[in-house]
Amino acid sequence: MADTEPVIDRSVPHSARIWNYFLGGKDHYPVDAKAGDAYLAAFPGIADVAREGRHFLGRAVRYLVQEEGVGQFLDVGTGLPTVDNTHELAQRADPSARIVYVDNDPLVLSHARALLTSTAEGATDFVDADLHEPASILERAWKTLDPGRPVALTLMGVMGHVSDDEEAHALVAELLAGLPPGSFLALYDGHDENAALNEAQQGYDDTGAVPYRLRSKARLEAFFSGLETVEPGIVPCPLWRPEADLGELSESPTLCGVGRKM
């Protein structure tokens, strides 16, 4: 990793920092809090969406390690370190697990060393790379991961950064094509079928921040094309293998799932 300090633009809001704000973290700036408050005013449920996505990550990683025996993770679009990062979840269940994080955000890069802690038996690494460079991501990931063993590719709330549908699906397909049989995709994102969420997202996009593309349910489901989906299939985040009684749930504008490459 480079020793030079990454250049961080504090003049416009940024999605990773706002997500950190929604999750109650401290790695954000006043411009992010202002944009986050505006988002909350238009769609108060966004904080729940952030937590639901984080909880899905935890359940998916535990399922993949404990029930599928997966010991390697490629976490693309890592975001800012928080509680229960992928390597912590995986190595808690399997101390020998190996995790490669991928992101190219300057603030994430500045915090990346927090993601490089590891058990003595396992390993973690951080790759400064763009989602648009799947071949480069895979080439660098194999320095830590074993290409002869299954890998879980995680894409948690990141595919909206690729606005074109065909390009987004092609990038995921290329990443999966480079992984061995028996690998998995774990993905979640918000869909565009909630009017209040659409309004809040448009307001955020209008701030001058990098826009985020919400997709239809059908287009989100298409990321799993050619994969064998794990039960219960592609569902709102709270409904994917819940580990506790959910009580009465409001409708979640999210979809998530885990699929196996055959």
N, C-alpha and C positions, 0 to 999 in steps of 0.2 A: 504494500500500500504506500502511496505517496506521502511524504512528510509535509508537503506544502499545505497550507490551510485552504480548504475549498472556499470558493466565492459564493456567498449566500445572498440572494436578493431579498431584502426585507421590505421592499416597496410595494409588492403585490402579494396577496394571499397564496398559499401553497397547499395542495391537497394533503400531503403527508403531515404537515404541521397542523392543519385544521382537524384531521382525523385524530391526532394526538390530543388536541383541545377537547374534542367530543369524548375521548376516553378518559379525560381527567388528568392528562399528563402536563408536563411543564415545558416541553420543547416546542414552543410556538412564540410568536411575536404579536404585538398589539393589532397589526393588520390582519392576522389570522383570527384572533379572537373576535374582531369586529365582523369579519366575513362569516365566522361560525355562528355568531349571535343572529345575524341576518338570516342565515340558513335555518336556524332553529325557529325563528319567528315564522318563517314560511312553512316549515315542516318540522314540528317538534320531535317527531319520531326518529330523526336522523341519529340522535345519540343512542337510541335502542338498536338501530341498524348497525352502528359501529360495534356495539357490545356483542350483538348476535353474530357478526362476522368473526369476532375474536373467539367467541365460544365455539363456533363451528371449527375453526382451526384446531383448537384443543381437542375436540372430540375426534376429528378426522385423523390427527397425528396419533392419538392413542389407539384408535381402531387399526390404523395401518401397521403400527408396530406390534401391538398385542395380538391382533387376530389374523393379520396377513403376513407377519414376519418381515416387514420392510425395515431395513436398517440404514437407508440412504435417502436424503431429501435434497431437492433442488428448489429453493425458495426464491422465486423470481418476483421482483417488486416488493422487496423486503419491508420497506417502510421503517419508521423510527422504532428503535428498541423499546420494549415495554415489558410488562409482566408476562411470564410464560411465552417466551419466544420459541420458535420452532425447535432449536437445539435443546432447550431446557425441557420441553415436553417430550421430545424423542429420547433424550439420554436418561430422563427419569425412568422411562420404561425399558430402555436398552442402553446401558452405559457405553456400548461399543458403536452406537449410531454415528453416522458421518453426515454432516450438513454443509451445504454450500449456499450462501446467501448471494443474491444478485440485485444490485440497484445502481442507478447512476445519479441519484439526487445528491447535491452537495451536502445538505444537512445530514442525510442518512450516512453519507460517507464519513462525515466528521464524528459520528457516533459509532461507526462500524466496529471499532475495537471492543465495544461492549458485547458484540455478537460473536467474538472470537474466543470466548471462554469455552472450555470443553473438559469433559472427563478425560482422565489419562488414557482410558481404553478407546475413546472415540476421537473425532476430529471435527473442526469447523473451519470454514474459510469464507472470505468475502471477495466477490468479483465485482469490480467497478465496470459495468457494462450496460448496454441499452437493450431493452426487450426486442428492438428491431434487428438485433444481431444474434439470432439463435445459434448459428454455427460457431461463432466466437464464444458464446456462453458455454456451449457443450465442450468445446476444446479445452477451455480453462477449468471447467468443472471436473473433468476427468483427472486432473492433477490431484484431486482429493477423493473423488468417488471412484468406485470400481465399476468399469463399463460392463463387466460380466455379471453383475447382480442387479436386481430390480431397483428402480429409483422412483420415489414419489415426487412428482412435479407439483408444486403448490403455486397457485395464482389467485391471491386473495384480494379482491377488490381492485384489480389493476388493469383489466383489459379495456376499460373505458378510456384509457390513455391512448389507445389506438382507435381513431375515429372511424376508419373504413372497415366495414364488416368483413369483406373478403380478405383484406390484409390481416386483420386480427385473427381470423380463423386459420389462415395460412401459417402465421407465426406459431400458433399453438401446435398445429399439425407438424411443423418442422421440428419443434422441440421434442414432441412425442416420438417422431420418427427416429430420432437419434438415441432414444432410450431402449434398453433391451426388453424383450417380451416379459410380461409379468409386472411391468412398471405400472404406475397409477397417475392419474390426474385428479387433483383436488382443487376445486374452483368455486368461488362465490362471487356474485356481483348484484347490484341493484338493477331492477327492470324499470321499464318506462311506462308501466300501466297504472301508475298512481299520479293523479293530477297535481297534488300538492308537492310531491317529490320533484316532478318535472319543473314546476314553477320555481322551487328552491334551487334546483340545479342550474336553471337558466339564469337566475339572479347571480349565482356564483360565477358562472361563465362570463357574465357581463362585467365583472370586476376587472377584467384584464388578465386574470389567472389562466393557466393552461386549462382548456375546457375538458370536461369529462363526459363521455358518451354513455348514456343509459340506453340499453337495448331491450327489444321485445323478449318475451319469454322464449319464443321459438328460436331467436338468434342466440340466446344464452345456451339453450339446450344443444344447439349445433356445435358448440365447443366439444361436446362429448361424442360426436359422430364417430362411429367405428369402434367405440369402446364398449365394454360390458359394464353397465352401471351397477354399482353396489346398492342393495336395498337400503333405504326405501326409494331410491331413484333420485330424480332431480326435483327438489322440493324447497320451500322457504327455509331459511337457515334454522329457525327454532325447531323445525320438524325433522331434522336429520339426526337420527339416533339420539334423541334426548336422554340425558342421564338422570333426570329428575322429573317429578310431576310438574308439568308446565302450567297447570291451572287454566285460567281463561286467557287466551291470547288474542291480541289485536292482529289484524292482517299485516304481515311483513312484506314489504316490497322488495324482497330478495329471492334469489334462487341459488342453490348450491348443490353439489353432488361430488361423488367420488366414482371414477371410472377406471377399469382395468384394461390395459393394453394386452391383447391376446397374441 
